[in-house]
């Protein structure tokens, strides 16, 4: 039986030029190693943690503290988990959180109140061009409106936010327009659309596959690693809009050896497992239009009202992206798969807001395992959740193909600019 590697250069699907956009991306192995910051005479002092370990601790404390838990975030400067607590009459919750190694902050808004506020926004202000997510650093709901939200729409949004009460939410106006970034680390093509491959996975039936954005399925069922090339993979499941933005695409050749890694240009980053995002965490994003970029996680469980419909359960960040980056991988420097690029506003010149599909929920929904079938990522087994919505999700997006065309123009410009080399202070050489 013949075996071929997809892609032909170390990554799952070969891209054109990789574009570094001033991201100051430093990918150093074993950086930010976890340490125990507590000493024998200061057992309650906050521990020094990696972001991944902080996420695990946050999940544990959420269960331990119950209604007193009001969210958490990662303090990257001090490498500590900060936990918001509504103490009430039970000060023991603060003692418990400190003993667990978290830095504790008392706040006014409980998670129940913040979630109730988000439900009110959904019921009364589901307006295309808006989004909202809980920001644990401010203990408020961050509501964002793009440039299309004006006049009566703006008045409706503003009055809804005011109805939540003082200190519950803030509104931010974005100069850009919320859209999906159709036009993908490595580029993948279908018809007139170009997207980015996210992560290689093993489907529930043991066949090789990859994850990308669900809205990319609007471009077609069959995907190639070269524009106009022969198809190499076929959409199996796709969800968009709705409860996520993800697609499972199976390689047509069952002998495909698809590595669990992200191609960042002149090197690859091995991906070991999927992990939950943490607010404040530094993340990297790879896409076929703009290459490598980095930034921070700003919010979790975000709701985004795209023109095509509402998508829930996303990760909000300040990592830039542009058309063609859709579906691309968001990951950490120590090899954790975090998200798939969905959409947002702005670009990599002016910045903006971006949203990502969590990898963990995508894996669970499609019943896949991160990594190749040879055992890579085997410890990250996804639960076999309900089958995703299928290819019909993409068929409901009449305008997606047009956006894809615009994205190709952006990608062409990026490719023309590739070739000049710049080396950051980590020694990682990139093209821009």
N, C-alpha and C positions, 0 to 999 in steps of 0.2 A: 504494500500500500504506500502510495506516495504521500509525503508530508510537505506542506508548504507553509512558510511563515507569513502571516499577514500582520503587519505590513512587511515590506521588503527591507526596511531599515530598522530594526530594533523596536519600532513602535507598532501599534496595532494597525494603523493605516497611515501611510506616508503623507506628510504635509508638504506644502511648498516651503516658503521662507518662514522662519520663526522670528517674530517681531518683538523686541524688548522695548517697552514703552515707559522707561523711567520708573520701573516698579521697585527698584532697589531690591530685587529678589535675591536672597542669599539662601541657597540650599545646602546646608551643612549637615552631615550625618551626626546623629546622637547629640544634636544641640539641645539646650535647655533640659539637661538630664534631671530627672526627679530627685529631690533630696528631701530628707526629713528635717524641716526647719525647727522642730521643737527640741529643746534641750531638757535635761533632767530637772532643772530648776525653773523651767518655764513651759510646762506641758501644755498650757492653753494657748501658746503663741501660734499664729497661723503657720501652716506648713508651706514650704516651697514646692510647687507642683508644676509638672508639664500640663499643657492645656487639656490633653486627653485624660489625664488622671483627674484634673479638676472637674471635667464633665462627669466622670464616674462618681466622684464625691458629691457633686450637686444632685445627681439622681438619688443617691442614698439619703441625703439630707431632706430631699423633697418628701420622701416617704416617712422619715423619722419625725420631721417637724409638723407634718400635717397642715392644718389651716394656718399655722403661724408662718409657713414658708411663703415668701413673696417674690421668688425669683432669685437668680444669681448671675454673676458674670465673672470673667477671668481678668484679673489685673495683670497685664503682661509685663509691666515695669517691675513689679514686685514679685511676679510669678506666684500669685495667691488667688484662691477662690474667695470672692466676696459674696456672702449670702445675705439677702434681705429678709428681715424677720419682723413680723407684727406681734409684739410680745403679749399685749393684752394683760391679763392678770397672772400669766404664767411665765415668770422670768426664767424658769428652768430650761426653756427652749434655747435661750441664748447660751446658757452653760453647755448644753448638749452640742450645739453647733461649734462652739469654740473647742470643745474637747475633740471633736472630729477633725480639727485642723483648719477650719475656715475662719476668715475674717468676717465679723458680724456687723451688720448695719441695721439699725432700727428704722423702719419706714412706716408710712401712714396707709398706703393702699395695699390691700391683700390681693392675692392672685384671683380670688373669687370675684372681687370688685372689678379688677382689671378685665377679667374674662367676660363679665356681664357688660362692661363698656364696649368690648369688641363685638358682642352679640347685638348691641344697640346700633352700632355703626353698620353692621351687616344688614339689619332690618330697615334702617332709615337712610343710609348713605352709600348704598352700593352703586357707585357712579364710575363709569369708565374713566381711567386716569387717576384713580385713587388707590391708596394702600394703607394698611395699618399693621403694627406689630407692637408688642409690649417691649419697652426699653427698660431693663432692670437697673440700668445705671441712673436713670432719672425717676424710676418707679412710676412711670406714666406710659400711656399709649402714645406712640409716635405716629401721627397721621400725616401722610404725604399726598400732595395733590400736584399733578403735572400741569403743563402749560395749557392744556385743553379745558381744565376745570375753571370756568369763569362764569360771571353773571349769576343766574339762578342756581346753577350747579354749585358754585362756590358758596352762595348764601345758604343752601341746604346743608352742605358739609359743615360750614362754620356753626350754624345753629344746632346741628346734631352734637358737635363736640362740646358746645357750651351747655347743652342739656345734661351732659354727663357730670357736671359739677366742677368747681374750681379744683385745680391740682390733679385732675384725672387724665388729661390728654393735652397734647400740643399739636399744632398744625405747622407743617413745613411746606413751602412752595418750591417745586422743582422747575428749573428752566427748561428741561427736556420734556419728552413725551414717552410714556410707558409703552413699550412694544416688546415683542419677542425678538430675539436676536437671530432670526433665521438668515441664512444666506449660504466650529465646530472647532485638548490638543490637536489632533490630526484631522485633516479635512475629509469629509464624506459627501457624496453627491447623489442626488436623485432628481431627474428631470431638470428643472430650472433652479432647484434649491441646493444650497450648500450649508452644511452644519458641521459640528465637531463631534468626534467620538469622545465619550466620557470615560468609561472603564470597561475592560474586558471582564466577562463573567462566564460562569457555567450555568446554562439553563437547567430547569428542574428535571428535564429528560436526559441530562448529561452532555448535551451538545454545546459547542462553543458559541458565544454570543457577546454582544456588548450593549451597554446602556447609553442612551442619548436622550435629548429632550423629546417629550411627547409631541409638541407642536411641529417638530421636524417631520413627523409622519405625513403631514399635509403635502410634502414635496413628492411623495410617492412611496410605494411599498418596497421597491428594490433599490439598494444603495451600492455605490461603487467607491473605490479608493482613488479614482481619477475622473476628472470631468469628461463626460462622454465615454467613459470606459465600461468594460463589462461588469455587470452586477456581481457582487461578492457576498451580499447579505440581504435578508428579507425581513421586513417588520413582522414581528410575531404578536406583540401587544403594545398598545399605546393609550395613554391617558392625557387628555388636554381638551378643553379646560375642565375644571372640577377639582377633585381631591388630589392634586399634584400635576406635574408636567414631566412625564418620563415615558420612555419606550424601550422595549426589549427587542433587539434586532439580532436574528440568528445568522451566523455564517452559513453560506450555502454548502461549503465543503466541510463535512464533519471531521476531517483530519486536520483542519486548521489549528495551528499552534499559536494561540493568542496570549502574549505575555501579560502579566499583571504589573504594569508599569505605566508611567506617563513620560512621553517624549517631550523634553523641554528644549530641544535644539541640538546641542552638542553632547548631551548626556541624557540618561533616563533616570527617573526616580522610581525605585521599586515600591509598589503598593502592597502593604501587608494585610490590611483589614479595613472595614468600614467603621466609622465612628460618628457619634452625634456631635453637632456643632456646639460651641460655647460662646456666648456673647463676650466680646473682647479678644477672642482668639485670632491670631495671625493665620491667614490662609493664602494660598496661591491658586491662581486660575490660569489654565492653559486653553488657548483657543486658536483656531486656524486663521483668523483674521489678525488678531492683535498679539498673538504669542503669549508670553509669560507676564503676568501682572500679580500684584499682591495687595493686601489690605486687611481689614478687620471685619469680623462678624458683628453686626449691629443689632439684630433682632431675630427671634425665632417664631415659628408658627405664624408667619406673615400671610396676610391676605392681600392679593393683588388683583385689581379689576382691569384686565386687559381689554382692548376693543373686542376680542373674540369671546370673552367671558371671564368669569371669576375663577381664580386659582387659589387654593388654600394650602396651608402647611408648609410654606416656603421659608428659606433662610434669607434674611436681608443683610447686605454687606455694602461696603464702599469700594469694592474692587471694580475697576472699570471693565467695560466690555462693549463690543460693537457687533453689528450684523455679521453673521457667519460664525460667531463664537458660541451660538446656541448648542447646548448639549455637552459642551466641553467640561473637562474635569476640574473640580475644586478640591484641593488636597492640602495636607500639612507637610512641612519640610521633613518630618520623620516618617512619611509614607502612609498617612491615614487618608482614606477616601472619605470626603465630606459631602460634596454636592455635585449637581449637574447644572450648568448655566441655563437659566430660563429666560430672563429678560430684564428690562429696567429702562432707565432713561439716561441721556447723556452719552458721552463717548470717552475715549482715552486721552483726549486733549483737555476737555473741560471738566471731566469727572461726572458723577451722578450717582444714582441709586441702582443697585442690581439685586436680583433675586435668584435663588438657587433651589433646586429640588434636592431634599436630603437623600443621600444614597441609601441609608438604612431603610427608609420607608419604601423606596423604589424596589429594593431587593426583596423585601417582604411581600410586596404586592404582586410581583411577577414570579415569585418562587425560585429565585436564582441565588447563586453563590458567587461572591466576589472572587475573581482570579480564574486561572485556566483549570481545566479538568485534571491536570497532573498533580493537583493537590495544593497549588498556590492559593492562599486565602481560604483554605478549607475550614479553618476555625471560625470563619465568619459566615456560618450557615444562615440563610434567610428562612424565615418561617413561610410555609406555603399559604399565603393569604388568598383572598378572593382574586379571581382572574381579573386583569385589568380590562378596560373598556374596549380594547381591540382597535382595528384599523379605522373603524368608523369615527373615532375621535378626531383623526386628522381630516377626514372628509368633510367635516363641518366647518372648515376654515377657508372660505372662498378667497380671502385676501392674502393668504400666507405665501403663495407662490410669487406674488408681486413683491412682497418684502424680501423674498429670497433673492430676486434679481438685483435689488438694490444692494443687498449684502455682498453679492459677487463683485460689484464694482468696488466696494470697500476692500474686499480681499485682494483684488487685482492691484490696487494701489499699494497695499502692504507688501505684496510680492515684489513689485518693482523697486520698492525701497530696500528690500533685503539685500544683504551682501556687505554692507559696511559693518565692521565688527567693533563691539565695545566690550570691555572686560570690567566687571564689577569687582569690588574689593574682596569677594570670596574666591576669585580666580575663575569664576564661571563665565566663559565666553559666550556671548549672545550676538545675534544679528539684529539689526534695526533698520 
